[in-house]
């Protein structure tokens, strides 16, 4: 096991956070022992996070130093791990992946009845309609960063109360159209420029990678919910469809390591 004693590695996370799941999985694979602190259910955990000077998760901390863990490469550098930095797919491939994912999410939300779409899945705090809405919000948020509008976390996105699952699907189709329009007009097809995010100034290519894999993770969850209901997803996303995206292995949260 990789050890950084005497200072213990802490991972601040909250349920439903895909980046948190990915961070915990990555550290576990690297053999890094860590304390997982759920800031949503542990008031003391939130106090510890705020004391560091952070306001969002996931965060990896050692003593009073921390790094935001939206980028695994930042975690690798922060902990001085002897592993290769991750290299994102080229911009055009990431945009193509995101387009495929959005189309899939539109298909899947239309397979639910309106009643099914509004019931929270197991102990999750999102319904299928809310989950699909979040997929499309993630895509829009990524595009906003490219338009000089600071990228914000989307943990607390809420589905408009009057929306049906068909309203969500139509909004998803509009998100696809916005993606196409942005990419057609984007002058820098490498996405090499820096943009503002809630975890600092980042290359737009990194933001697009995050947007694509984050949308994919929640679309995988939509597929799993359909399967749980005995409904075969319409044209399931395959490993080939998602190849090159730094997705977590698990579809839902894994048990924290402490």
Wavefront OBJ file of the C-alpha trace (Angstrom):
o trace
v 0.000 0.000 0.000
v 1.137 3.530 -0.793
v 1.530 5.357 2.526
v 1.863 9.065 3.234
v 2.047 8.800 7.023
v 2.256 10.415 9.455
v -0.292 12.708 7.748
v -3.360 10.771 6.675
v -4.942 11.234 3.266
v -8.521 12.429 3.547
v -11.076 12.358 0.741
v -14.020 14.708 1.181
v -17.011 13.461 -0.799
v -20.794 13.305 -0.890
v -23.264 10.669 -2.126
v -24.274 10.945 -5.780
v -21.064 12.738 -6.772
v -19.550 10.912 -9.758
v -16.193 12.650 -9.413
v -16.076 11.527 -5.783
v -16.695 7.924 -6.791
v -13.997 8.126 -9.444
v -11.509 9.618 -6.960
v -12.105 6.899 -4.354
v -11.807 4.171 -6.972
v -8.572 5.635 -8.324
v -6.922 5.909 -4.918
v -8.010 2.379 -4.030
v -6.468 1.019 -7.246
v -3.265 2.922 -6.456
v -3.101 1.344 -3.006
v -3.479 4.684 -1.214
v -4.979 4.402 2.243
v -7.446 7.211 2.900
v -10.192 8.367 5.218
v -13.427 9.017 3.330
v -15.406 11.909 4.839
v -19.024 12.328 3.720
v -19.652 16.066 4.000
v -23.349 15.650 3.229
v -24.090 13.429 6.233
v -21.271 14.401 8.604
v -21.496 17.998 9.919
v -17.990 17.717 11.314
v -16.806 16.673 7.872
v -18.250 19.820 6.327
v -16.557 21.871 9.033
v -13.229 20.230 8.198
v -13.728 20.942 4.493
v -14.547 24.599 5.092
v -11.573 24.931 7.450
v -9.305 23.908 4.577
v -10.722 26.739 2.467
v -12.644 24.474 0.072
v -16.345 24.750 -0.718
v -16.987 21.808 -3.052
v -16.107 18.126 -3.382
v -14.267 15.955 -4.161
v -11.227 17.202 -2.302
v -8.102 15.222 -1.424
v -6.248 16.581 1.608
v -3.090 15.833 3.558
v -2.799 17.873 6.744
v -3.826 21.433 5.874
v -2.985 21.065 2.171
v -5.561 20.007 -0.385
v -6.315 19.700 -4.067
v -9.627 19.601 -5.889
v -10.039 16.104 -7.301
v -12.136 16.855 -10.378
v -8.863 16.218 -12.222
v -7.186 12.880 -11.467
v -3.951 14.361 -12.786
v -4.095 16.963 -10.008
v -4.450 14.130 -7.488
v -1.486 12.272 -9.004
v 0.689 15.372 -8.736
v -0.540 16.336 -5.263
v 0.187 12.909 -3.782
v 3.324 12.428 -5.906
v 2.054 9.079 -7.139
v 4.339 7.093 -9.395
v 1.825 6.565 -12.164
v 1.304 8.037 -15.609
v -0.725 11.190 -16.064
v -3.975 10.678 -17.947
v -4.165 12.030 -21.509
v -7.614 13.121 -22.755
v -9.032 12.174 -26.121
v -8.775 14.813 -28.875
v -11.491 17.457 -28.767
v -13.417 16.222 -31.814
v -13.657 12.723 -30.334
v -14.854 14.065 -26.989
v -17.562 16.135 -28.699
v -18.627 13.076 -30.712
v -18.788 10.989 -27.517
v -20.897 13.640 -25.782
v -23.270 13.849 -28.748
v -23.725 10.058 -28.666
v -24.344 10.136 -24.913
v -26.954 12.893 -25.118
v -28.826 11.013 -27.851
v -28.802 7.912 -25.668
v -30.102 9.767 -22.606
v -32.968 11.178 -24.689
v -33.861 7.656 -25.858
v -33.733 6.211 -22.365
v -35.854 8.817 -20.591
v -38.566 8.269 -23.221
v -38.708 4.569 -22.290
v -40.059 5.335 -18.818
v -43.696 6.042 -18.122
v -44.248 9.432 -16.548
v -44.960 7.757 -13.196
v -41.792 5.649 -13.379
v -39.759 8.704 -14.344
v -40.794 10.571 -11.204
v -40.041 7.901 -8.579
v -36.644 8.088 -6.888
v -34.532 5.012 -7.558
v -33.975 2.910 -4.422
v -32.323 5.156 -1.813
v -31.159 7.719 -4.371
v -32.413 11.270 -4.166
v -32.939 11.554 -7.920
v -35.692 10.145 -10.083
v -34.968 8.999 -13.647
v -36.388 12.304 -14.905
v -34.148 14.229 -12.508
v -31.179 12.131 -13.547
v -31.756 12.764 -17.257
v -32.268 16.458 -16.531
v -28.884 16.446 -14.783
v -27.215 14.797 -17.807
v -28.378 17.639 -20.013
v -27.479 20.273 -17.413
v -23.936 18.866 -17.240
v -23.619 19.277 -21.008
v -24.935 22.839 -20.908
v -22.637 23.751 -18.020
v -19.609 22.588 -19.995
v -20.613 24.769 -22.929
v -21.114 27.776 -20.656
v -17.466 27.519 -19.608
v -16.461 27.891 -23.267
v -18.564 31.061 -23.438
v -16.687 32.831 -20.631
v -19.249 31.888 -17.994
v -17.792 30.209 -14.921
v -18.482 26.496 -14.680
v -20.420 25.726 -11.496
v -21.077 22.431 -9.668
v -24.443 20.830 -10.417
v -25.070 18.731 -7.304
v -28.282 20.551 -6.484
v -29.850 20.768 -9.933
v -33.588 20.408 -9.586
v -36.108 19.258 -12.151
v -38.845 21.854 -12.814
v -41.860 20.517 -10.938
v -44.300 20.661 -13.848
v -42.049 18.893 -16.365
v -43.026 15.471 -17.722
v -40.448 12.958 -18.880
v -41.231 14.049 -22.453
v -40.411 17.654 -21.504
v -37.045 16.416 -20.229
v -36.446 14.491 -23.468
v -37.228 17.536 -25.602
v -34.892 19.650 -23.488
v -32.236 17.014 -24.058
v -32.715 17.329 -27.798
v -32.248 21.083 -27.413
v -29.024 20.423 -25.485
v -27.807 18.376 -28.457
v -28.626 21.239 -30.786
v -26.729 23.674 -28.567
v -23.717 21.339 -28.616
v -23.787 21.147 -32.414
v -24.120 24.915 -32.808
v -21.274 25.617 -30.388
v -18.912 23.111 -32.003
v -19.670 24.376 -35.496
v -18.773 27.940 -34.465
v -15.858 27.038 -32.124
v -12.720 28.624 -33.645
v -10.212 26.561 -31.633
v -10.923 22.929 -32.449
v -8.152 21.827 -30.057
v -9.928 23.473 -27.088
v -6.519 24.508 -25.832
v -7.640 27.756 -24.175
v -8.232 28.252 -20.437
v -11.675 28.743 -18.892
v -12.992 29.510 -15.397
v -14.395 26.672 -13.322
v -15.259 26.278 -9.643
v -12.033 24.272 -9.297
v -9.793 26.855 -10.954
v -8.636 27.912 -14.424
v -8.553 24.807 -16.602
v -7.984 23.968 -20.289
v -11.305 23.745 -22.125
v -10.208 20.304 -23.368
v -10.164 19.097 -19.755
v -13.604 20.614 -19.176
v -14.955 18.862 -22.271
v -13.507 15.538 -21.090
v -15.158 16.022 -17.707
v -18.446 16.987 -19.375
v -18.418 13.878 -21.575
v -17.523 11.296 -18.927
v -19.776 12.888 -16.287
v -22.759 12.788 -18.674
v -21.858 9.219 -19.599
v -21.775 8.076 -15.970
v -25.319 9.294 -15.302
v -26.551 7.872 -18.607
v -25.146 4.485 -17.505
v -27.291 4.892 -14.385
v -30.388 5.486 -16.537
v -29.660 2.229 -18.362
v -29.315 0.359 -15.068
v -32.621 1.731 -13.769
v -34.390 0.618 -16.952
v -32.889 -2.861 -16.601
v -33.984 -2.989 -12.947
v -37.535 -2.242 -14.108
v -37.333 -5.069 -16.640
v -37.032 -2.696 -19.601
v -34.283 -3.278 -22.178
v -32.501 0.018 -22.921
v -33.042 1.169 -26.498
v -29.627 0.705 -28.198
v -27.470 0.408 -25.060
v -24.211 2.311 -24.898
v -21.305 -0.090 -25.397
v -17.723 -0.146 -24.167
v -16.688 0.956 -27.661
v -19.048 3.955 -27.464
v -17.406 5.083 -24.222
v -13.819 4.082 -25.013
v -11.235 6.619 -23.887
v -13.454 8.302 -21.290
v -12.081 8.132 -17.711
v -15.242 6.641 -16.207
v -15.484 5.019 -12.784
v -15.699 1.236 -12.836
v -18.867 1.249 -10.743
v -22.171 2.778 -11.822
v -23.136 3.797 -8.259
v -21.106 4.785 -5.188
v -18.754 2.200 -3.748
v -18.373 1.665 -0.019
v -15.884 4.205 1.392
v -12.455 3.031 2.505
v -11.372 4.225 5.955
l 1 2 3 4 5 6 7 8 9 10 11 12 13 14 15 16 17 18 19 20 21 22 23 24 25 26 27 28 29 30 31 32 33 34 35 36 37 38 39 40 41 42 43 44 45 46 47 48 49 50 51 52 53 54 55 56 57 58 59 60 61 62 63 64 65 66 67 68 69 70 71 72 73 74 75 76 77 78 79 80 81 82 83 84 85 86 87 88 89 90 91 92 93 94 95 96 97 98 99 100 101 102 103 104 105 106 107 108 109 110 111 112 113 114 115 116 117 118 119 120 121 122 123 124 125 126 127 128 129 130 131 132 133 134 135 136 137 138 139 140 141 142 143 144 145 146 147 148 149 150 151 152 153 154 155 156 157 158 159 160 161 162 163 164 165 166 167 168 169 170 171 172 173 174 175 176 177 178 179 180 181 182 183 184 185 186 187 188 189 190 191 192 193 194 195 196 197 198 199 200 201 202 203 204 205 206 207 208 209 210 211 212 213 214 215 216 217 218 219 220 221 222 223 224 225 226 227 228 229 230 231 232 233 234 235 236 237 238 239 240 241 242 243 244 245 246 247 248 249 250 251 252 253 254 255 256 257 258
